[in-house]
Amino acid sequence: MAQAVLALNAGSSSIKFALAQIGEAASLHRAINGEIEGIGTRAHMIARSSKAEILAERRWPTRNQPTYEALLDTLLNWIETHMGKNSLAAVGHRVVHGGSRFTAPVRVTPLVLDALAGLSPLAPLHQPHNLAPIHAISAMRPDLPQIACFDTAFHHTQPAIATRFALPRAYEAEGVRRYGFHGLSYEYISRRLKKTNPAFAHSRLIVAHLGNGASLCAMKDGRSIDTTMGFTALDGLMMGTRCGTIDAGVLLYMQQQKAMTVQQVEHVLYNASGLLGVSGLSSDMRILLASTDSRAKDAIDLFVYRIARESAALAGSLGGLDGFVFTAGIGEHAVAIRAAVCARLRWLGVHLNPEANLRGATHISAPNSPVEVHIIPTDEEAMIHHHTLENMKSQDVSYTHDAPSEVVRTFTSTGDRS
């Protein structure tokens, strides 16, 4: 019986999952996608086939909500029933922060888990939730290998000057530096371009991961050389509910003049700012684009302005610009946002083909544009599958079929990620 690897991307109230079957001839075949949402309130699990057919769906009564562990146990039991009892070879997890120590995916051990928990203050809204399913599976399936795949790892190719703050050196020695995030998404884009468009992949690119969380990455020869997120996932672009880059004096003002606690400041910066804070309406770009409220326009305009401003800075890091890639939920689907960003970057040589942009073509720049502009759907789960298998191969784990050395099928898939 063929085996499979499970990719988990856990948040505060949801778990996205994807199962890839290990096939012959060095291939991975995405078999199942799904999510468990409404954890703690109205839990709902749905699993779909690669053809978007619903394979399983379950809702739990509001008055009898299962625990986090029970939900994961339900998912694992369903996978083992659907695929076969011994089908699950390993589980890969998206872990937002790997700090300075974890620069590549790693097999989870108790010592590794303790070290990752110690990084929670650097990503308080993400790290604890990323680690929760690892703890749960370790208790329920202690013999099932688990691999941590880090959003920070892709950015470890950056030069020191791009990671350093202008603070006393003692802070840098403690790990206070710029790390960068969305690395699994950027790595997917880089690898896919190397397979489909090598010349473009090795040029000077800015990749815009625009979703509820948003950032930009400057790539040269397919490697990260600079990015907008820094010490935490709060830095850089304006996002759904996060403010992005902010004058540190504003934080001092909040504490000194408004007598706000650290927890209150944290809530404002992470949960009440960004598109939601400026518009006062929603953090969802679709709702704002459909609104006639002037505050919605203010939020959209600021979102675009910040993307263009940060793009100019990254073009400076690159020493020029040859290409621009839109990805993730907003980047892949918001025609108006792509058009507005490209209009602001026209001075850099970005000339849009409006018709191609409207239909969401892969290549949306004008034929004479000095800078090529593309839309490429990202697939973080594909990278988790790939890294999980590669890590297991290095541990000399046997599979029913040979584990692939490169992701093949999953690198040509088109997913919607935000």
Rosetta blueprint (number, residue, H / E / L):
1 M L
2 A L
3 Q L
4 A E
5 V E
6 L E
7 A E
8 L E
9 N E
10 A E
11 G L
12 S L
13 S L
14 S L
15 I E
16 K E
17 F E
18 A E
19 L E
20 A E
21 Q E
22 I E
23 G E
24 E L
25 A L
26 A L
27 S E
28 L E
29 H E
30 R E
31 A E
32 I E
33 N E
34 G E
35 E E
36 I E
37 E E
38 G L
39 I L
40 G L
41 T L
42 R L
43 A L
44 H E
45 M E
46 I E
47 A E
48 R E
49 S E
50 S L
51 K L
52 A L
53 E L
54 I E
55 L E
56 A E
57 E E
58 R E
59 R E
60 W L
61 P L
62 T H
63 R H
64 N H
65 Q L
66 P L
67 T L
68 Y H
69 E H
70 A H
71 L H
72 L H
73 D H
74 T H
75 L H
76 L H
77 N H
78 W H
79 I H
80 E H
81 T H
82 H H
83 M H
84 G L
85 K L
86 N L
87 S L
88 L E
89 A E
90 A E
91 V E
92 G E
93 H E
94 R E
95 V E
96 V L
97 H L
98 G L
99 G L
100 S L
101 R L
102 F L
103 T L
104 A L
105 P L
106 V E
107 R E
108 V L
109 T L
110 P H
111 L H
112 V H
113 L H
114 D H
115 A H
116 L H
117 A H
118 G L
119 L L
120 S H
121 P H
122 L H
123 A L
124 P L
125 L L
126 H L
127 Q H
128 P H
129 H H
130 N H
131 L H
132 A H
133 P H
134 I H
135 H H
136 A H
137 I H
138 S H
139 A H
140 M H
141 R L
142 P L
143 D L
144 L L
145 P L
146 Q E
147 I E
148 A E
149 C E
150 F E
151 D L
152 T L
153 A H
154 F H
155 H H
156 H H
157 T H
158 Q L
159 P L
160 A H
161 I H
162 A H
163 T H
164 R L
165 F L
166 A L
167 L L
168 P L
169 R H
170 A H
171 Y H
172 E H
173 A H
174 E L
175 G L
176 V L
177 R L
178 R L
179 Y L
180 G L
181 F L
182 H L
183 G H
184 L H
185 S H
186 Y H
187 E H
188 Y H
189 I H
190 S H
191 R H
192 R H
193 L H
194 K H
195 K H
196 T H
197 N L
198 P H
199 A H
200 F H
201 A H
202 H L
203 S L
204 R E
205 L E
206 I E
207 V E
208 A E
209 H E
210 L E
211 G L
212 N L
213 G L
214 A E
215 S E
216 L E
217 C E
218 A E
219 M E
220 K E
221 D L
222 G L
223 R E
224 S E
225 I E
226 D E
227 T E
228 T L
229 M L
230 G L
231 F L
232 T L
233 A L
234 L L
235 D L
236 G L
237 L L
238 M L
239 M L
240 G L
241 T L
242 R L
243 C L
244 G L
245 T L
246 I L
247 D L
248 A H
249 G H
250 V H
251 L H
252 L H
253 Y H
254 M H
255 Q H
256 Q H
257 Q L
258 K L
259 A L
260 M L
261 T L
262 V H
263 Q H
264 Q H
265 V H
266 E H
267 H H
268 V H
269 L H
270 Y H
271 N H
272 A L
273 S L
274 G H
275 L H
276 L H
277 G H
278 V H
279 S H
280 G L
281 L L
282 S L
283 S L
284 D L
285 M H
286 R H
287 I H
288 L H
289 L H
290 A H
291 S L
292 T L
293 D L
294 S H
295 R H
296 A H
297 K H
298 D H
299 A H
300 I H
301 D H
302 L H
303 F H
304 V H
305 Y H
306 R H
307 I H
308 A H
309 R H
310 E H
311 S H
312 A H
313 A H
314 L H
315 A H
316 G H
317 S H
318 L H
319 G L
320 G L
321 L L
322 D L
323 G E
324 F E
325 V E
326 F E
327 T E
328 A H
329 G H
330 I H
331 G H
332 E H
333 H H
334 A L
335 V H
336 A H
337 I H
338 R H
339 A H
340 A H
341 V H
342 C H
343 A H
344 R H
345 L L
346 R H
347 W H
348 L H
349 G L
350 V E
351 H L
352 L E
353 N L
354 P H
355 E H
356 A H
357 N H
358 L H
359 R L
360 G L
361 A L
362 T L
363 H E
364 I L
365 S E
366 A L
367 P L
368 N L
369 S L
370 P L
371 V E
372 E E
373 V E
374 H E
375 I E
376 I L
377 P L
378 T L
379 D L
380 E H
381 E H
382 A H
383 M H
384 I H
385 H H
386 H H
387 H H
388 T H
389 L H
390 E H
391 N H
392 M H
393 K H
394 S H
395 Q L
396 D L
397 V L
398 S L
399 Y L
400 T L
401 H L
402 D L
403 A L
404 P L
405 S L
406 E L
407 V L
408 V L
409 R H
410 T H
411 F H
412 T H
413 S L
414 T L
415 G L
416 D L
417 R L
418 S L
